[in-house]
Amino acid sequence: MNPQVLVVEDHGDTRRVLSNLLNRWGFDVSTAESLKSGLAFIKAKHFDAIVSDIALPDGTGYALVAEAKKRDDKLKAIALSGYTSSADVAVGKMSGFDHHLSKPFDCHLLRTLLSELQNPAA
């Protein structure tokens, strides 16, 4: 079974591009456009990773990941955001984000971070 990834991004074009890219890389992708819809997904389904924007129309990726990590602390969480100050990164770490990539993001780095899900260390 392919790793399950939740993409939470309010910008429709970015959400579609990310979804298509991750599907091409061999991940099963679900998408959400808000904190509320992201929370509904994590309550209904298991995910191996979340790739989330920080600024969402009804809340933050910080709140989403904090809740997701309560459910599964092994979940990989990657922030994709324009919020890149050291304070933003620190809050992300405290919330449960494992990595913080700035927009525009490096596709190769994102793939490298997620590839661990496809090839877990023995």
C-alpha positions in Angstrom: 0.0 0.0 0.0 1.3 3.5 -0.8 1.9 5.9 2.0 -1.0 8.2 2.7 -0.4 12.0 2.6 -2.7 14.8 3.5 -2.1 18.1 1.8 -3.7 21.1 3.5 -3.4 24.2 1.4 -6.0 27.0 0.8 -4.6 28.1 -2.6 -6.3 25.9 -5.1 -3.6 25.8 -7.8 -0.9 25.0 -5.3 -3.1 22.3 -3.7 -3.7 20.7 -7.2 0.0 20.9 -8.2 1.1 19.3 -4.9 -1.5 16.6 -5.2 -0.5 15.8 -8.7 3.2 15.8 -7.9 2.8 13.5 -4.8 0.6 11.1 -6.8 3.2 10.9 -9.5 5.8 10.1 -6.8 3.7 7.1 -5.6 1.7 8.6 -2.7 -2.0 8.3 -2.1 -3.1 11.9 -1.5 -6.1 13.5 0.2 -6.5 17.3 0.0 -8.1 19.9 2.3 -8.4 23.6 1.9 -8.9 24.6 5.6 -8.2 23.7 9.2 -11.7 22.4 9.6 -11.6 20.1 6.6 -8.0 19.0 7.5 -9.2 18.1 11.0 -12.1 16.1 9.6 -9.7 14.1 7.5 -7.3 13.3 10.3 -10.3 12.1 12.5 -11.6 9.9 9.7 -8.4 8.4 8.2 -4.8 7.4 9.0 -2.1 9.4 7.3 1.6 8.7 7.2 2.4 12.4 6.5 0.8 15.9 6.4 2.1 18.6 4.2 0.5 21.8 5.3 0.5 25.5 4.8 0.7 27.5 8.1 -1.9 30.3 7.3 -5.3 28.7 6.6 -8.5 30.7 6.2 -10.0 29.4 9.5 -6.9 28.7 11.6 -3.4 27.5 11.3 -1.3 24.5 10.2 0.1 24.6 13.8 -3.3 23.7 15.2 -3.8 21.0 12.6 -0.4 19.3 13.2 -0.7 19.6 17.0 -4.0 17.6 16.9 -2.6 15.1 14.3 0.5 14.4 16.5 -1.8 13.7 19.5 -3.3 10.9 17.4 -0.1 9.6 15.9 3.3 10.9 17.1 5.1 9.0 14.4 3.3 11.1 11.7 5.7 13.1 9.5 4.6 16.7 9.3 6.0 19.2 6.8 5.2 22.9 6.7 5.2 24.7 3.4 4.8 28.3 4.1 5.8 31.9 3.4 6.2 32.3 7.2 9.9 31.6 7.5 11.2 33.6 10.4 13.1 31.8 13.1 10.1 32.4 15.4 7.7 30.8 12.9 10.0 27.8 12.5 10.3 27.5 16.3 6.5 27.6 16.8 6.2 25.0 14.0 8.6 22.7 15.9 6.7 23.1 19.1 3.4 22.3 17.3 4.9 19.1 15.9 6.2 20.0 12.4 9.3 17.9 11.6 10.4 20.1 8.7 9.7 23.7 7.6 10.1 24.5 3.9 9.6 28.0 2.6 7.5 28.8 -0.4 8.4 28.6 -3.2 9.6 25.2 -2.1 12.3 22.9 -3.4 10.5 19.9 -5.0 13.6 17.7 -4.7 13.9 18.4 -0.9 10.2 17.6 -0.4 10.6 14.3 -2.3 13.6 13.4 -0.2 11.8 14.1 3.0 8.8 12.0 2.0 10.8 9.2 0.4 11.6 7.9 3.9 7.9 6.8 4.0 8.4 4.7 0.9 11.7 3.2 2.0 11.7 2.9 5.8 15.0 1.9 7.4 15.1 -1.7 8.2 
